[in-house]
Amino acid sequence: MGEVSISRLVQGLPLAGAYIAGTLPSLRLDHLSGDLAHWMWGFTDWLELLADTILIAYVGTVLGGLVALLLSFPAAATLAPAWIVMPVRRFLELLRTIPTLVLALIFVYAFGLGAFAGMLAIAVHTAGALGKLFAEEHENASLAQMEAVRAAGGTWTAQMRFGIFPQSLPGVLSYGLLRFEINVREASVLGIVGAGGIGEELYKVISFNYYEEISAIILLIILTVACVDLLSEKLRHAAIGRLEAAR
């Protein structure tokens, strides 16, 4: 059932381990600098591709986050009538249901190879994922401030802007930065389908069995994602702390 086979797992684990071991470089203490230079021979080029990957994730997160924010207010059950909430929520579900790789394939076919397709794929999926989370933040907000703005003659847009958004802003920032961390990892593999970034180079070296280059690029991706995660976490805590202090 489900094609799960313990025997195949037991047989395959040594092969997987052998493949991973084959990608590791030969580092000797008496010739460490030379071995490292040989292992990381494409460091400069890979660094530029990593910068492209981060840029793809950043632009995709910003664009998707803006769309998500605009759609999150009519998607909140406490802020809009049901006949608006239902179609907006279904639309957001559609955006986040399609895998990012599939979206990248579609945009590569439509717009050609490159970072633009990857950015669009991340933006679309981010809009669907963050739209739901932002809407839930709005639903948890107190309606008293919104009613005060409405009593003063404010439009529905003004009620959202001055009555709801200031309350949900900490959660919106937190989810947005968390999504950026996720998108950096997503962008690292989108190059497999030709959507730019370091993933394209990784797919190339895997295809040509350049074993040591595989481990070098994967190590750089891991370090980059770890640094982005740490930076994003600090920014998230700092931003939320300032917002809470300003209240």
Beta strands, then each sheet from edge to edge (+ up, - down):
end
